[in-house]
Amino acid sequence: MSAGTLYPMLHGLEKKGYLTSRHERTGRHERRVYEITDLGQIALLDARAKVKELFGELINGR
């Protein structure tokens, strides 16, 4: 996945409240570190359940 795809996705998730970010410096380099929020955890659990249901229907025909 390219940076041109990844970072807009991360920024969008942060805008929706699913992620928070902070700047972290290690030596001369600064990087942005992302962390999932409680709202993001809820959304992730919901998405996982939907994916499991979809794959169950595709594989098992249910």
C-alpha positions as a LaTeX table, in Angstrom:
\begin{tabular}{lrrr}
\hline
Residue & $x$ (\AA) & $y$ (\AA) & $z$ (\AA) \\
\hline
Met1 & 0.00 & 0.00 & 0.00 \\
Ser2 & 1.44 & 3.35 & $-0.96$ \\
Ala3 & 1.75 & 6.37 & 1.34 \\
Gly4 & $-0.69$ & 8.17 & $-0.98$ \\
Thr5 & $-3.32$ & 5.58 & 0.00 \\
Leu6 & $-2.41$ & 4.88 & 3.61 \\
Tyr7 & $-2.12$ & 8.38 & 5.06 \\
Pro8 & $-5.40$ & 9.73 & 3.69 \\
Met9 & $-7.10$ & 6.65 & 5.17 \\
Leu10 & $-5.45$ & 7.23 & 8.56 \\
His11 & $-6.39$ & 10.92 & 8.52 \\
Gly12 & $-9.99$ & 10.03 & 7.66 \\
Leu13 & $-10.17$ & 7.51 & 10.52 \\
Glu14 & $-8.77$ & 10.15 & 12.85 \\
Lys15 & $-11.38$ & 12.69 & 11.69 \\
Lys16 & $-14.14$ & 10.17 & 12.43 \\
Gly17 & $-12.77$ & 9.65 & 15.95 \\
Tyr18 & $-11.59$ & 6.08 & 15.42 \\
Leu19 & $-7.90$ & 6.97 & 15.88 \\
Thr20 & $-5.82$ & 9.54 & 17.71 \\
Ser21 & $-2.29$ & 10.50 & 16.79 \\
Arg22 & 0.72 & 12.13 & 18.34 \\
His23 & 4.14 & 13.17 & 17.14 \\
Glu24 & 7.02 & 11.17 & 18.58 \\
Arg25 & 10.68 & 12.07 & 18.20 \\
Thr26 & 13.40 & 9.43 & 18.10 \\
Gly27 & 16.77 & 11.08 & 17.68 \\
Arg28 & 16.61 & 13.37 & 14.68 \\
His29 & 13.51 & 11.72 & 13.24 \\
Glu30 & 9.93 & 12.63 & 14.05 \\
Arg31 & 7.09 & 10.29 & 13.31 \\
Arg32 & 3.36 & 10.23 & 13.81 \\
Val33 & 2.05 & 7.41 & 16.01 \\
Tyr34 & $-1.60$ & 6.36 & 15.73 \\
Glu35 & $-3.67$ & 4.72 & 18.46 \\
Ile36 & $-7.16$ & 3.28 & 18.27 \\
Thr37 & $-9.85$ & 4.98 & 20.38 \\
Asp38 & $-12.74$ & 3.36 & 22.26 \\
Leu39 & $-15.03$ & 4.37 & 19.38 \\
Gly40 & $-12.55$ & 2.78 & 16.97 \\
Gln41 & $-12.55$ & $-0.46$ & 18.99 \\
Ile42 & $-16.35$ & $-0.60$ & 18.78 \\
Ala43 & $-16.28$ & 0.04 & 15.03 \\
Leu44 & $-13.59$ & $-2.63$ & 14.58 \\
Leu45 & $-15.60$ & $-5.24$ & 16.49 \\
Asp46 & $-18.68$ & $-4.40$ & 14.42 \\
Ala47 & $-16.72$ & $-4.64$ & 11.16 \\
Arg48 & $-15.24$ & $-7.99$ & 12.19 \\
Ala49 & $-18.69$ & $-9.38$ & 12.93 \\
Lys50 & $-19.96$ & $-8.23$ & 9.53 \\
Val51 & $-16.98$ & $-9.75$ & 7.73 \\
Lys52 & $-17.44$ & $-13.07$ & 9.57 \\
Glu53 & $-21.12$ & $-13.08$ & 8.61 \\
Leu54 & $-20.31$ & $-12.33$ & 4.98 \\
Phe55 & $-17.64$ & $-15.03$ & 4.73 \\
Gly56 & $-19.93$ & $-17.49$ & 6.48 \\
Glu57 & $-22.56$ & $-16.84$ & 3.82 \\
Leu58 & $-20.03$ & $-17.17$ & 1.01 \\
Ile59 & $-18.35$ & $-20.34$ & 2.28 \\
Asn60 & $-21.19$ & $-22.15$ & 4.00 \\
Gly61 & $-24.06$ & $-20.87$ & 1.88 \\
Arg62 & $-25.88$ & $-19.52$ & 4.94 \\
\hline
\end{tabular}
